[in-house]
Amino acid sequence: MANPSSPRSLQFARGASGAGDVLQLFMDGAAHSRTDLAALTGMARSTLQERLDVLISLGLIGAITDGASTGGRPPQRLALLPDARLILAIDLGASHLRVALTDLSPTLVAQSQLPISFADGPVAILESALVLADELLASQQRTREDVIAIGMGVPGPVNFETGRPANPPIMPGWDSFDIPAWFQQHLDALVVVDNDVNLMAIGEKDQLETGSEDFIFVKLATGIGSGIISGGLLQRGAQGTAGDIGHVRIRRGDGIFCHCGNEGCLEAVAAGPKIATALREQGIEAHSNTDVVALVNSGNIQAIHAVRQAGRDLGEVLAASVSLLNPSLIVVGGRISAAGEHLLAGIREVVYQRGAPLSTQHLQIRTSLSWEVGALRGASMIAINRALSPAAIERSALALISAS
């Protein structure tokens, strides 16, 4: 990838000259005249026109009006056509399946969801995702042929290069399941799979103000995990497990065993189902994350105390993370984040108490702007980046030439 701080013309001067490289100039939604593009790329007009003809033939760019004129006829400008193709975005959670269609901008076009159980196995769940996708496509009078890429988030570790889950603790039957290959039996589309919290972090970053380049996104729901943005880039780590804070040992976890097989994990103590269990032991009816949040919002003292303690437990891990990563922001999402300030109070209590003054001086801790659709937004964004990458466009261009 070219250095984003380099002038675009220099990027092209160093050898980037295919149709896919020209498309990158349109990815921010800007429109360009051919004169502007020739200046940016340094290409000869004839060479540039060849690249543009490919992109126009692929249906990805087209002419728009309102070009500025210095006299006479206004110059024709070209821009990305957001609705030329669609992205299928999928957010698979411990108990839910969300499916959405977005355009290439990416703007949400339609979405749907249904409850799921991992006991049904990967094929049944993916078939359900495809049924929802077909319903959404029909509602927009589109077909599977309009889908250029699929982005999917799953609640567990993923080998990002292959798109296969890697020993996901709460997803029995999914270990090494080839999600991309399964989808490609049904759709002619690129498929990208990642951990759901990574996608939430990407989706959240898209909503933040410019300058939020270092932050941690935390999901607190049936499980606990985090996505790390450092220097503006998502950090997946060597095997894709960066941010797996749910299985960091905490002091209150002594003697408590986690489904991962270890003792004392944060997730074994502070995840939504564990909060609900603690409340039931006190004689309070709470069987789900939604029940916990409803009790907190109704003013139930025991639920408030339980959620605040979960915040303290989470804060114990985040305090160490702040010292290690020095983020400017911690964003909390997931169903339990709807408990709001009661949860944040517990997190802040520990993080600000244990963190070094310099690392916490300007640190903000708040709930997500849009965690419910954040994974869908992130899934769409990584799918677009893969499908409209220079390499992918060159492959499409070769296929177009071969077919002509």
N, C-alpha and C positions, 0 to 999 in steps of 0.2 A: 504494500500500500504506500502511495506517495505521501510524503510529509505534508499534512494539511496546512502548514505554515508557509510552504513554498508557493510562489506565484504560479498560477495555473499554466501560464505560457512556458515557464521553466520545466514544469512537469512534462509537458509535451516535447520540449526540446531534448529531453533525456530519453526519448524513445517511445513514449506512450502515444500511439497514433492510430489505433484501431477504432472501429465504430463503438465498441464498449467504453473506450476511454472518452470519446466525444460525449457519450451519454452521461458521463459523470458530471459534466458541466450543467446538466439540466436537473440534477437530483435535488437541488435545493428549491426547486419550483420556479427558478428564474427563467425569463424568456430572453432569447438572444437573436439578433439579426445575423445573417451570414457574414456581414462585415465584422461584427463583434467577434464571432467565432473564429474567423480567420486570424484576427489579431491575437486572440487568446491562445490559439493552438500553434500559430506559425506555419500552418499548412498552406500549400498551394490551393487556390480556389477549386480546381478540378478534383484534387484529392479529398478536400473537405466535403465537396458535394457527393462524392461516392459514399463517404461514411454516413452522411445525412440521408442519402437515398436508402441505405440499408435500414436505418432506424425508422424511417417513414414506412418502409415496406413491412417492417415488423409491427407497425401500428403503435409504436411507443412515443413518437413525437409527431407534432403537427403544427400547422400555421395558426397563429392567433392574430388579432387585430390590435390597433392602438400603438403601433410602432412610432417612435418620435421621428419627426421629419425636420430637416433643415431647409426645406423648400421643395415643392413639387410633391411627388407621390411618396407617402410614408413607406419606409422599408418594411418588408414582411419579417415578422419575428416568429421563431419556433419555440415550442415549449413541450415539456413532458405532458402526455395525455393521461391524467390520473386514472380515468375509468377505462383505459384501453384493456387492462387485464385485472384480475382479482387475486387477492391473497386469502387463503383459508387459514385462520388463526384458531388454535385449539389450546385451551387451558384445562388440564386434567388435575383435579385435586383429590384429596383423600375421600371425599364424598360427593364431588360434583364434576360435571363435564360441561364446560362452556365452549361454544363454537361461534365464530364470527367470520364475516366477510369484510374485508377492507379493500379500498382502492389502493393505488400506488403512492398516495400522498404521505402517510396512510390515514385515510378517514374511515371511520366505522360506517359500514353500509347497512349491516343487519347482524343480529346476534340471537342466540337461543341457548338454553341450558336444560339439564336434567340431572337428577340424582343418580349416582352409580355406586357399585360395590366392587372392590378389587377381587372379590371372590368369584366374580363372573369371568375373569381372565382377560388377557389383552385382546384377543380377536373379537369377543363380544362387545367390548368397550369401544374399540376402533370402528366396528361396524355401526355402533350407535352414533359415533361422531360423523360417519359418512352419511347416515340417514338425516341427521340434523343439517349437514352441509347441503344435501340435495334439496331439502325443504327451503333453506335460505336462498339457494340459487334459483329455485322455481319462483320464489316470491319476488325476485329481482328480474325475472325473465332472462336468466343467464343459464349456462350449462357448465358441466365439468371442464369443457374445453377452454372456458374463460379463466380457469385457475392456473396461474403461472407458478405458484409456489405455495407450500404449506409450512407454517411455523407452529411448533407444538411445545408446550411446557409440561413437564411431569414432576411429581413431588418426590424426587430422589436423585441420586447421582447419575450423571449421564456422560458417556464417552462422546464428546461433542463432535469428533471427527467422523464417527460411524452412526451417531444418532441412537445408539443402543443404551438402555438403562444398565447401570453397573451395580449389582447387588443392592437394589433399593429396598430398605428395611420394611416399608409398609406396602410394597407392591409385589406380593407373591405371584410367581409365574411370569414376571416381566424381565428377569435378569437376562441380559444379552438378547432380548427379543428385538428383531430387526424391524423397527417401526417404519423407517423410510422404505424398505423393500415391500412391506405390506401395502402401504399407500400407493406405491408405484405400480402395483398390480391393478389399481383401479383408476388412477389419474396420471396423466402425463405431466408431472410437475416435480420440481425440486422439493425436497423435504429437509427441514432443519429442526432438530430436537435439542432442547436444553432443559436444565433444571428450572422449575417454575419461578423460584425466587430470583434467579439471574434475569429472567425475562421481566419480572416486576421491577427490578432495579433499572433495567434499560427503559422500560415504559415510564418509570418515575422521572428519570433523567430528562426525558423528552418534555416533561411538564415543568421542570425547574427553571429558574432564572439562569441566564448566562453567567458563568462563573462558578456554578456548583459542580466542580470537577472531582471532588473527593468526598464521597459519602458512603454510608453503609445502609442498605435497605434490609430490614428485619421482618420476616413473616412469623407471626405468632398465631397459630390456628391448631389443627390436629397435630401438626408437627411444628418444629422451630428450625428456621434456617435463615441465611442471610446472603445477599448479593453485594459484592464489593466493587465500587467504582473508584478507581485511583488514576489520577491524571487524565480523567475523562473517559477512561477505557474500562470495560468490564474485566475483572481478574478471575479467570477460571482455575488457575493453578496447573500443575504438571499433569494431573490425572482428572481434572475437572471437579475436584471436591473443595475448592476454596470456598470459605464461607459456611462450612457445615458446623455451625456453632451449637446445634442441638445436641451434639454428642461430645461436648466439652464437659468435663467433670466439675461439679460445684459442691460446696461444703454441705449444703442441706441435702444432698443426694446420697450421703453415706448410707449403705445398706439397702438402697433401692436399685433394682436391676431394670435395665432398659431392654426394649425389644431387639436392640442391636447386639445384645449379649454382654455389654459392659455394665459396670456399676456406677451410679451417681450422675448419669447424664442430665444435662439441663432439661432435655425434652421429657425425661422420665418423671420430672418433678413439676415443671411449669407449663407444659403444653395444655391446650384447652381441655382435653378429656381428663387430665390429671386434676385440673381445677374443679371440674364437675364432680369427679370422684370424691375429692376432699369435702365438697359441699354436701354430698349425699351422706357422707359419714357423720355429718352434723345434723342429719335429718331434714335437709333441704332438697327439694326435688330439682335436680339439674342433670340432664342426660346428654346435653350437647353444648357446643360452643355458643349457639344462639341462646340457649337457656341461661348460660352464664352471663352473657351480655345483657339480657333482659332483666335479670336479677340486679345487676349492678345499676342499670339505668332506672330501675324502680326504687333504688335506695336501700336495698338489702345490705345490712351492715356486714354480715358474714361474707357475702360475695365480694363486697368492696375490699375487705381485708384480704381475701384470697387472691384477688386480682392484683392488688398492690404488692403482695408478697411475690407473686409471679414476676412482677416488674423488677423487684429487688434481685431475684434470682437471675433474671435476664441481664440486669445491670452489672452483676458480678462478672459475667463473661464480656459484656460490652466495655467495661472499664479497661480490661486487658487489651481489647481490640483497639480502643482509642489510643492507648500508649503505643501500640504496634503500628497503626495505620495513620493516626493523626487526621481523621476526617473533620470536615467543617460542619457536617450534618449527619444525624442518625434519623432515619425515617422508619416508622413502624407501621406495618400493614398486616393483613390477615384478619380473620373474623374477630379475634379477641381484641384487636386494636380499636374496635367500636366501643370498647369500655372507656376510651378517651383518657381524660386527665387522671383518672384513678390508676390506670396502668402506667402512664408516663411519670406520675409522681414517684412510683417505686423505682423506675429506671433512673430517673434524674438523681434521686436520693443517693444511690450507690455510685453512679458514674461521676457525679460532681465531687463526691466525698473522696473517692479513691484516685481519680485522675490527676495527673500533674497539672498545676495551674496554667502553664502555657498551652497545653493541649486542650484544656476545657474552657479557656478564657472566652472564646467566641463560639464554642460548640453549641449547636442547636439540636434539640431532640423534640420531634413532633410526629404526629400521625401522617399517613400517606394522603396525598391529594386525591388519589383515585385508585386504591388498591384493587377494587373489584374488577376493573377492566385493565389494570396495569399489565398483567401477564399477557392478555390478548394483544395489547398495543406492542409490547416487547416482542411477542411472537411474530407479529406482522412485520415489525422493523427488521428483525434478523432475516426473515424470509425474503423481504425486498432486497436487502443488501446482498444476499446470495444470488437471487434470481437476476438482478440487474448489475451484477459485477461485470467487469470487463471480460473475464474468462467466459462467463455464462453467455454474454451477448455475442462473443466471437463464435461460440458453438452454435448458437441460434442462427447467426449470419451464414455459417458454413452449410447448415441444414437448409436454409433458404435458397442458397446458391445451387446446392445439389438437387433440390426439388424443382428448380426452374429450368 
